[in-house]
Amino acid sequence: MGSMDSIIGWVSIGLGVVLGVGAVWAARLKRPLRRAAANPLGYLHTATNIQVVDFRPGIGVSGRVITAPTLRAPLTERPCLAWVVSVLREDRGAEDYPEWNAVWWRQRVQDIEVAYDLRWDVDGREPLPERPAFVPRPGTVWLEGDRIDIKTFDGTTAELAVDQVGLPPLVELGVPPELRHEIAADVRRYRLSEGCLNPGAFVRCAQEDADARFMLLTGSYEQQGADLMGCLLWGFVVGALLALLVGLLLIFGEPPGDAVDPEAIRLLPSALILTPPGQDVAPPKSSNHRGLVVPDHLGVSRGPRR
């Protein structure tokens, strides 16, 4: 058993070293990704005779929004470029765990101007090349708010209890009367979620054709890559530390069974003789009782002194 523990321990240490090398590799890759995420590049991709080629959208734009906000969030009164309010209901999911699901939502988006750094104009009637041919051509593009569907927000979502805002704002938002009655009957089961698009946010918008609505997401691909590499780095570090710890314990750790003498455990009950204070009892015949020390205040006799 000892030799097997040593083999497993050395294997675990080797695994820890490999994971440590992976952590160093991930840390070196994360540095340029963080620099790129701090100042991501925006792009504009347009096409004439719009059509989808190889499942790529015909029109796409990404960049920072430079428009001044003209809207205010209905629940928190925050100035914003767009807002989305959702009514969340607590349901029971797998293994009876609570899940908050959106049962109603409404959004409002103003016209926004997005600044980009690179541009690529292609003819939609021709197959797209294997690699995009973006050229440095900074500019801006306007998007109509009525043609935008917001899919994600980047850290600008607030969740509020219904008691905090009351029911009147729900009437102004246009929540159906049936849903308002359900909320009033069981307030604790419902919550409100409000997401806002702030000025200066980096957005990505795309549409499948000229008549389709734009699908807007926040955050850049560079930031997503940096976040993913950060998670990978922490996984390597934690895995390396755990593997090294397990390996060292298996190789250099003392087995629990060697720390206890079975003979001492067998003689322990016979050595402890509980008697009233002031009375002595003859010690057992075995001489091993001399190694046992018991304080006098416990009322346990040590036997006659010799």
RONUPA-999740 format. One record per residue (C-alpha): z, y, x; residue number from 1; residue in three letters. Coordinates in Angstrom, 1 decimal, decimal comma. Layout:
+--------+--------+--------+-----+------+
!     up !  north !   east ! seq ! type !
+--------+--------+--------+-----+------+
!      Z !      Y !      X ! NUM !  ALA !
...
+--------+--------+--------+-----+------+
//
This chain:
+--------+--------+--------+-----+------+
!     up !  north !   east ! seq ! type !
+--------+--------+--------+-----+------+
!    0,0 !    0,0 !    0,0 !   1 !  MET !
!    0,8 !    2,4 !    2,9 !   2 !  GLY !
!   -2,6 !    1,9 !    4,5 !   3 !  SER !
!   -4,4 !    2,4 !    1,3 !   4 !  MET !
!   -2,4 !    5,7 !    0,7 !   5 !  ASP !
!   -3,4 !    6,8 !    4,2 !   6 !  SER !
!   -7,1 !    6,1 !    3,5 !   7 !  ILE !
!   -7,0 !    7,9 !    0,2 !   8 !  ILE !
!   -5,2 !   10,8 !    1,9 !   9 !  GLY !
!   -7,8 !   11,2 !    4,6 !  10 !  TRP !
!  -10,6 !   11,1 !    2,0 !  11 !  VAL !
!   -8,8 !   13,8 !    0,0 !  12 !  SER !
!   -8,4 !   15,9 !    3,1 !  13 !  ILE !
!  -12,1 !   15,5 !    3,9 !  14 !  GLY !
!  -12,9 !   16,5 !    0,3 !  15 !  LEU !
!  -10,7 !   19,6 !    0,7 !  16 !  GLY !
!  -12,6 !   20,6 !    3,9 !  17 !  VAL !
!  -15,9 !   20,3 !    2,1 !  18 !  VAL !
!  -14,7 !   22,4 !   -0,8 !  19 !  LEU !
!  -13,4 !   24,9 !    1,7 !  20 !  GLY !
!  -16,8 !   25,2 !    3,3 !  21 !  VAL !
!  -18,2 !   25,7 !   -0,2 !  22 !  GLY !
!  -15,7 !   28,5 !   -0,9 !  23 !  ALA !
!  -16,9 !   30,3 !    2,3 !  24 !  VAL !
!  -20,5 !   29,9 !    1,2 !  25 !  TRP !
!  -19,8 !   31,2 !   -2,3 !  26 !  ALA !
!  -17,9 !   34,2 !   -0,8 !  27 !  ALA !
!  -20,8 !   35,1 !    1,4 !  28 !  ARG !
!  -23,2 !   35,0 !   -1,5 !  29 !  LEU !
!  -21,0 !   37,0 !   -3,8 !  30 !  LYS !
!  -21,0 !   40,1 !   -1,6 !  31 !  ARG !
!  -24,7 !   41,0 !   -2,1 !  32 !  PRO !
!  -24,4 !   40,1 !   -5,7 !  33 !  LEU !
!  -21,5 !   42,5 !   -6,2 !  34 !  ARG !
!  -23,5 !   45,3 !   -4,5 !  35 !  ARG !
!  -26,5 !   44,6 !   -6,7 !  36 !  ALA !
!  -24,3 !   44,5 !   -9,8 !  37 !  ALA !
!  -22,8 !   47,9 !   -9,0 !  38 !  ALA !
!  -26,3 !   49,5 !   -9,2 !  39 !  ASN !
!  -28,7 !   47,2 !  -11,1 !  40 !  PRO !
!  -32,4 !   47,9 !  -11,4 !  41 !  LEU !
!  -33,9 !   48,6 !  -14,8 !  42 !  GLY !
!  -37,4 !   47,4 !  -15,8 !  43 !  TYR !
!  -40,0 !   48,0 !  -18,4 !  44 !  LEU !
!  -42,4 !   45,3 !  -19,3 !  45 !  HIS !
!  -45,2 !   46,2 !  -21,7 !  46 !  THR !
!  -48,4 !   44,4 !  -22,9 !  47 !  ALA !
!  -51,5 !   45,3 !  -24,6 !  48 !  THR !
!  -52,7 !   43,1 !  -27,5 !  49 !  ASN !
!  -49,1 !   41,9 !  -27,8 !  50 !  ILE !
!  -48,5 !   38,2 !  -27,9 !  51 !  GLN !
!  -46,1 !   35,6 !  -26,5 !  52 !  VAL !
!  -47,2 !   33,8 !  -23,4 !  53 !  VAL !
!  -45,1 !   30,9 !  -22,1 !  54 !  ASP !
!  -42,2 !   31,8 !  -24,4 !  55 !  PHE !
!  -41,9 !   35,2 !  -22,7 !  56 !  ARG !
!  -41,5 !   38,3 !  -24,8 !  57 !  PRO !
!  -44,4 !   40,7 !  -25,1 !  58 !  GLY !
!  -42,2 !   43,8 !  -24,7 !  59 !  ILE !
!  -39,0 !   44,0 !  -22,7 !  60 !  GLY !
!  -36,9 !   46,8 !  -21,3 !  61 !  VAL !
!  -33,6 !   47,0 !  -19,4 !  62 !  SER !
!  -31,7 !   50,0 !  -18,0 !  63 !  GLY !
!  -28,9 !   52,4 !  -18,6 !  64 !  ARG !
!  -28,7 !   54,4 !  -21,8 !  65 !  VAL !
!  -28,8 !   58,1 !  -21,1 !  66 !  ILE !
!  -28,6 !   59,3 !  -24,7 !  67 !  THR !
!  -25,6 !   61,4 !  -25,9 !  68 !  ALA !
!  -23,6 !   59,7 !  -28,7 !  69 !  PRO !
!  -23,9 !   61,0 !  -32,2 !  70 !  THR !
!  -22,0 !   58,3 !  -34,1 !  71 !  LEU !
!  -18,3 !   57,5 !  -34,5 !  72 !  ARG !
!  -16,9 !   54,1 !  -35,0 !  73 !  ALA !
!  -15,6 !   53,8 !  -38,6 !  74 !  PRO !
!  -12,3 !   52,1 !  -37,8 !  75 !  LEU !
!  -11,2 !   53,7 !  -34,5 !  76 !  THR !
!  -13,2 !   56,9 !  -34,6 !  77 !  GLU !
!  -14,6 !   56,4 !  -31,1 !  78 !  ARG !
!  -17,8 !   58,3 !  -30,2 !  79 !  PRO !
!  -20,5 !   55,7 !  -29,6 !  80 !  CYS !
!  -24,2 !   55,0 !  -29,7 !  81 !  LEU !
!  -23,9 !   52,0 !  -32,0 !  82 !  ALA !
!  -21,2 !   50,1 !  -33,8 !  83 !  TRP !
!  -20,8 !   46,7 !  -35,4 !  84 !  VAL !
!  -17,9 !   45,9 !  -37,7 !  85 !  VAL !
!  -17,2 !   42,3 !  -38,6 !  86 !  SER !
!  -14,7 !   40,7 !  -41,0 !  87 !  VAL !
!  -13,2 !   37,6 !  -39,4 !  88 !  LEU !
!  -11,5 !   34,8 !  -41,3 !  89 !  ARG !
!   -9,1 !   32,2 !  -39,9 !  90 !  GLU !
!  -10,4 !   28,7 !  -40,5 !  91 !  ASP !
!   -9,2 !   25,3 !  -39,3 !  92 !  ARG !
!  -11,5 !   23,7 !  -36,8 !  93 !  GLY !
!  -11,3 !   20,5 !  -34,8 !  94 !  ALA !
!   -7,9 !   19,0 !  -34,6 !  95 !  GLU !
!   -6,6 !   21,6 !  -37,0 !  96 !  ASP !
!   -6,9 !   24,4 !  -34,4 !  97 !  TYR !
!   -7,4 !   28,0 !  -35,8 !  98 !  PRO !
!  -10,9 !   29,5 !  -35,5 !  99 !  GLU !
!  -11,9 !   33,1 !  -36,3 ! 100 !  TRP !
!  -15,3 !   33,1 !  -37,9 ! 101 !  ASN !
!  -17,3 !   36,2 !  -39,1 ! 102 !  ALA !
!  -17,9 !   36,1 !  -42,8 ! 103 !  VAL !
!  -19,4 !   39,6 !  -43,2 ! 104 !  TRP !
!  -20,7 !   42,3 !  -40,8 ! 105 !  TRP !
!  -22,5 !   45,6 !  -40,7 ! 106 !  ARG !
!  -24,0 !   47,6 !  -37,8 ! 107 !  GLN !
!  -25,4 !   51,1 !  -37,3 ! 108 !  ARG !
!  -27,5 !   52,1 !  -34,2 ! 109 !  VAL !
!  -28,8 !   55,6 !  -33,3 ! 110 !  GLN !
!  -32,1 !   56,1 !  -31,5 ! 111 !  ASP !
!  -31,4 !   55,5 !  -27,8 ! 112 !  ILE !
!  -33,3 !   56,4 !  -24,6 ! 113 !  GLU !
!  -33,2 !   53,8 !  -21,8 ! 114 !  VAL !
!  -34,0 !   54,7 !  -18,2 ! 115 !  ALA !
!  -35,8 !   52,1 !  -16,0 ! 116 !  TYR !
!  -36,8 !   51,9 !  -12,3 ! 117 !  ASP !
!  -39,7 !   49,3 !  -12,3 ! 118 !  LEU !
!  -42,6 !   48,9 !  -14,6 ! 119 !  ARG !
!  -45,1 !   46,1 !  -15,3 ! 120 !  TRP !
!  -48,1 !   46,6 !  -17,7 ! 121 !  ASP !
!  -50,1 !   43,5 !  -18,4 ! 122 !  VAL !
!  -52,9 !   42,5 !  -20,8 ! 123 !  ASP !
!  -51,5 !   40,1 !  -23,3 ! 124 !  GLY !
!  -54,8 !   38,3 !  -23,7 ! 125 !  ARG !
!  -54,6 !   37,0 !  -20,1 ! 126 !  GLU !
!  -52,1 !   34,4 !  -18,8 ! 127 !  PRO !
!  -49,1 !   35,8 !  -17,1 ! 128 !  LEU !
!  -48,8 !   35,3 !  -13,3 ! 129 !  PRO !
!  -46,2 !   33,0 !  -11,9 ! 130 !  GLU !
!  -44,2 !   36,0 !  -10,6 ! 131 !  ARG !
!  -43,8 !   39,3 !  -12,3 ! 132 !  PRO !
!  -45,6 !   42,1 !  -10,6 ! 133 !  ALA !
!  -43,2 !   45,0 !  -11,1 ! 134 !  PHE !
!  -44,1 !   48,3 !   -9,3 ! 135 !  VAL !
!  -41,7 !   51,2 !   -8,7 ! 136 !  PRO !
!  -42,4 !   53,7 !  -11,5 ! 137 !  ARG !
!  -39,2 !   55,2 !  -12,9 ! 138 !  PRO !
!  -39,2 !   56,5 !  -16,4 ! 139 !  GLY !
!  -37,6 !   56,4 !  -19,8 ! 140 !  THR !
!  -38,4 !   54,8 !  -23,1 ! 141 !  VAL !
!  -37,1 !   55,6 !  -26,6 ! 142 !  TRP !
!  -36,0 !   52,8 !  -29,0 ! 143 !  LEU !
!  -35,6 !   53,4 !  -32,7 ! 144 !  GLU !
!  -32,1 !   52,5 !  -33,9 ! 145 !  GLY !
!  -33,4 !   51,1 !  -37,2 ! 146 !  ASP !
!  -35,4 !   48,4 !  -35,3 ! 147 !  ARG !
!  -32,5 !   47,2 !  -33,0 ! 148 !  ILE !
!  -30,2 !   44,2 !  -33,7 ! 149 !  ASP !
!  -27,2 !   44,2 !  -31,4 ! 150 !  ILE !
!  -26,2 !   40,7 !  -30,2 ! 151 !  LYS !
!  -23,4 !   41,2 !  -27,6 ! 152 !  THR !
!  -21,0 !   43,9 !  -26,4 ! 153 !  PHE !
!  -19,7 !   44,2 !  -22,9 ! 154 !  ASP !
!  -15,9 !   44,7 !  -23,1 ! 155 !  GLY !
!  -15,9 !   47,3 !  -25,9 ! 156 !  THR !
!  -14,7 !   45,2 !  -28,8 ! 157 !  THR !
!  -11,5 !   45,9 !  -30,6 ! 158 !  ALA !
!   -9,8 !   43,6 !  -33,1 ! 159 !  GLU !
!   -7,5 !   45,1 !  -35,7 ! 160 !  LEU !
!   -5,3 !   43,7 !  -38,4 ! 161 !  ALA !
!   -6,2 !   44,6 !  -42,0 ! 162 !  VAL !
!   -2,7 !   46,2 !  -42,3 ! 163 !  ASP !
!   -3,6 !   48,7 !  -39,6 ! 164 !  GLN !
!   -6,6 !   50,1 !  -41,3 ! 165 !  VAL !
!   -6,0 !   49,3 !  -45,0 ! 166 !  GLY !
!   -8,6 !   48,4 !  -47,6 ! 167 !  LEU !
!  -10,2 !   51,9 !  -48,2 ! 168 !  PRO !
!  -12,4 !   51,7 !  -45,0 ! 169 !  PRO !
!  -13,7 !   48,4 !  -46,3 ! 170 !  LEU !
!  -14,9 !   50,0 !  -49,5 ! 171 !  VAL !
!  -16,7 !   52,7 !  -47,4 ! 172 !  GLU !
!  -18,3 !   50,1 !  -45,3 ! 173 !  LEU !
!  -19,7 !   48,3 !  -48,3 ! 174 !  GLY !
!  -17,7 !   45,1 !  -48,2 ! 175 !  VAL !
!  -18,4 !   43,1 !  -51,4 ! 176 !  PRO !
!  -15,7 !   43,3 !  -54,1 ! 177 !  PRO !
!  -15,2 !   39,5 !  -54,1 ! 178 !  GLU !
!  -14,4 !   39,5 !  -50,4 ! 179 !  LEU !
!  -12,1 !   42,5 !  -50,7 ! 180 !  ARG !
!  -10,1 !   40,7 !  -53,4 ! 181 !  HIS !
!   -9,8 !   37,6 !  -51,1 ! 182 !  GLU !
!   -8,6 !   39,8 !  -48,2 ! 183 !  ILE !
!   -6,0 !   41,6 !  -50,4 ! 184 !  ALA !
!   -4,7 !   38,2 !  -51,6 ! 185 !  ALA !
!   -4,2 !   36,8 !  -48,1 ! 186 !  ASP !
!   -4,2 !   39,7 !  -45,6 ! 187 !  VAL !
!   -2,9 !   37,6 !  -42,7 ! 188 !  ARG !
!   -5,9 !   35,3 !  -42,8 ! 189 !  ARG !
!   -8,4 !   38,1 !  -42,1 ! 190 !  TYR !
!   -9,0 !   40,4 !  -39,2 ! 191 !  ARG !
!  -11,5 !   43,2 !  -38,4 ! 192 !  LEU !
!  -13,6 !   43,3 !  -35,3 ! 193 !  SER !
!  -15,3 !   46,6 !  -34,1 ! 194 !  GLU !
!  -17,7 !   46,7 !  -31,2 ! 195 !  GLY !
!  -19,1 !   49,9 !  -29,8 ! 196 !  CYS !
!  -22,0 !   50,7 !  -27,4 ! 197 !  LEU !
!  -20,9 !   53,4 !  -25,0 ! 198 !  ASN !
!  -23,0 !   56,0 !  -23,2 ! 199 !  PRO !
!  -24,2 !   54,8 !  -19,8 ! 200 !  GLY !
!  -24,1 !   51,2 !  -20,7 ! 201 !  ALA !
!  -26,6 !   48,8 !  -19,2 ! 202 !  PHE !
!  -28,6 !   47,2 !  -21,9 ! 203 !  VAL !
!  -31,4 !   44,6 !  -22,1 ! 204 !  ARG !
!  -33,8 !   44,8 !  -25,1 ! 205 !  CYS !
!  -36,8 !   42,5 !  -26,0 ! 206 !  ALA !
!  -39,1 !   41,9 !  -28,9 ! 207 !  GLN !
!  -41,6 !   39,1 !  -29,5 ! 208 !  GLU !
!  -44,4 !   41,3 !  -30,8 ! 209 !  ASP !
!  -45,0 !   44,9 !  -31,8 ! 210 !  ALA !
!  -43,7 !   44,4 !  -35,4 ! 211 !  ASP !
!  -40,6 !   42,5 !  -34,5 ! 212 !  ALA !
!  -37,1 !   44,0 !  -34,1 ! 213 !  ARG !
!  -35,5 !   44,6 !  -30,7 ! 214 !  PHE !
!  -32,7 !   42,2 !  -29,7 ! 215 !  MET !
!  -30,2 !   44,2 !  -27,6 ! 216 !  LEU !
!  -27,7 !   42,7 !  -25,2 ! 217 !  LEU !
!  -25,3 !   44,5 !  -22,8 ! 218 !  THR !
!  -24,8 !   43,7 !  -19,2 ! 219 !  GLY !
!  -27,3 !   43,1 !  -16,3 ! 220 !  SER !
!  -28,5 !   39,9 !  -14,8 ! 221 !  TYR !
!  -27,0 !   41,0 !  -11,5 ! 222 !  GLU !
!  -23,6 !   41,3 !  -13,1 ! 223 !  GLN !
!  -23,9 !   37,9 !  -14,7 ! 224 !  GLN !
!  -24,8 !   36,4 !  -11,3 ! 225 !  GLY !
!  -21,8 !   38,1 !   -9,7 ! 226 !  ALA !
!  -19,4 !   36,8 !  -12,4 ! 227 !  ASP !
!  -20,8 !   33,3 !  -12,2 ! 228 !  LEU !
!  -20,5 !   33,2 !   -8,4 ! 229 !  MET !
!  -16,9 !   34,5 !   -8,7 ! 230 !  GLY !
!  -16,0 !   31,6 !  -11,0 ! 231 !  CYS !
!  -17,6 !   29,2 !   -8,6 ! 232 !  LEU !
!  -15,7 !   30,7 !   -5,7 ! 233 !  LEU !
!  -12,3 !   30,3 !   -7,5 ! 234 !  TRP !
!  -13,2 !   26,7 !   -8,4 ! 235 !  GLY !
!  -13,9 !   25,9 !   -4,7 ! 236 !  PHE !
!  -10,7 !   27,5 !   -3,6 ! 237 !  VAL !
!   -8,4 !   25,8 !   -6,1 ! 238 !  VAL !
!  -10,2 !   22,4 !   -5,6 ! 239 !  GLY !
!   -9,8 !   22,7 !   -1,8 ! 240 !  ALA !
!   -6,1 !   23,5 !   -2,0 ! 241 !  LEU !
!   -5,4 !   20,7 !   -4,4 ! 242 !  LEU !
!   -7,3 !   18,2 !   -2,4 ! 243 !  ALA !
!   -5,6 !   19,2 !    0,9 ! 244 !  LEU !
!   -2,1 !   19,1 !   -0,8 ! 245 !  LEU !
!   -2,7 !   15,6 !   -2,2 ! 246 !  VAL !
!   -4,0 !   14,3 !    1,1 ! 247 !  GLY !
!   -1,1 !   15,6 !    3,1 ! 248 !  LEU !
!    1,4 !   14,2 !    0,6 ! 249 !  LEU !
!   -0,2 !   10,7 !    0,8 ! 250 !  LEU !
!   -0,3 !   10,7 !    4,6 ! 251 !  ILE !
!    2,9 !   12,3 !    5,6 ! 252 !  PHE !
!    5,0 !   12,1 !    2,5 ! 253 !  GLY !
!    7,9 !    9,6 !    2,6 ! 254 !  GLU !
!    7,8 !    6,9 !   -0,1 ! 255 !  PRO !
!   10,6 !    7,4 !   -2,6 ! 256 !  PRO !
!   11,8 !    3,8 !   -2,3 ! 257 !  GLY !
!   12,6 !    4,1 !    1,4 ! 258 !  ASP !
!   15,1 !    7,0 !    0,8 ! 259 !  ALA !
!   17,6 !    4,8 !   -1,2 ! 260 !  VAL !
!   19,5 !    1,8 !    0,2 ! 261 !  ASP !
!   19,5 !   -1,0 !   -2,5 ! 262 !  PRO !
!   22,8 !   -2,3 !   -1,0 ! 263 !  GLU !
!   24,5 !    1,1 !   -1,5 ! 264 !  ALA !
!   23,3 !    1,1 !   -5,1 ! 265 !  ILE !
!   24,8 !   -2,4 !   -5,7 ! 266 !  ARG !
!   28,2 !   -1,4 !   -4,2 ! 267 !  LEU !
!   28,4 !    2,0 !   -5,9 ! 268 !  LEU !
!   30,0 !    0,9 !   -9,2 ! 269 !  PRO !
!   32,6 !   -1,2 !   -7,4 ! 270 !  SER !
!   33,6 !    1,6 !   -5,1 ! 271 !  ALA !
!   34,1 !    4,1 !   -7,9 ! 272 !  LEU !
!   37,4 !    3,2 !   -9,7 ! 273 !  ILE !
!   38,6 !    5,7 !  -12,2 ! 274 !  LEU !
!   42,4 !    5,9 !  -12,3 ! 275 !  THR !
!   44,9 !    8,4 !  -13,6 ! 276 !  PRO !
!   45,9 !   11,0 !  -11,0 ! 277 !  PRO !
!   48,8 !    9,9 !   -8,7 ! 278 !  GLY !
!   48,0 !    6,2 !   -8,9 ! 279 !  GLN !
!   46,4 !    4,1 !   -6,1 ! 280 !  ASP !
!   44,3 !    1,1 !   -6,5 ! 281 !  VAL !
!   43,6 !   -1,4 !   -3,8 ! 282 !  ALA !
!   40,1 !   -1,0 !   -2,3 ! 283 !  PRO !
!   37,5 !   -3,6 !   -2,6 ! 284 !  PRO !
!   37,2 !   -6,3 !    0,0 ! 285 !  LYS !
!   33,8 !   -4,9 !    1,3 ! 286 !  SER !
!   34,2 !   -2,5 !    4,1 ! 287 !  SER !
!   31,2 !   -0,4 !    2,9 ! 288 !  ASN !
!   33,5 !    1,6 !    0,7 ! 289 !  HIS !
!   34,6 !    3,7 !    3,7 ! 290 !  ARG !
!   31,3 !    5,5 !    3,7 ! 291 !  GLY !
!   31,9 !    6,8 !    0,1 ! 292 !  LEU !
!   33,7 !   10,2 !   -0,2 ! 293 !  VAL !
!   35,0 !   11,3 !   -3,6 ! 294 !  VAL !
!   36,9 !   14,6 !   -4,1 ! 295 !  PRO !
!   40,6 !   14,3 !   -5,2 ! 296 !  ASP !
!   40,2 !   16,7 !   -8,1 ! 297 !  HIS !
!   38,0 !   14,3 !   -9,9 ! 298 !  LEU !
!   40,9 !   11,9 !  -10,5 ! 299 !  GLY !
!   39,3 !    9,1 !   -8,5 ! 300 !  VAL !
!   41,4 !    7,1 !   -6,1 ! 301 !  SER !
!   40,2 !    6,4 !   -2,6 ! 302 !  ARG !
!   42,6 !    3,6 !   -2,0 ! 303 !  GLY !
!   45,5 !    3,5 !    0,4 ! 304 !  PRO !
!   45,2 !    5,3 !    3,7 ! 305 !  ARG !
!   45,4 !    3,2 !    6,8 ! 306 !  ARG !
+--------+--------+--------+-----+------+
//
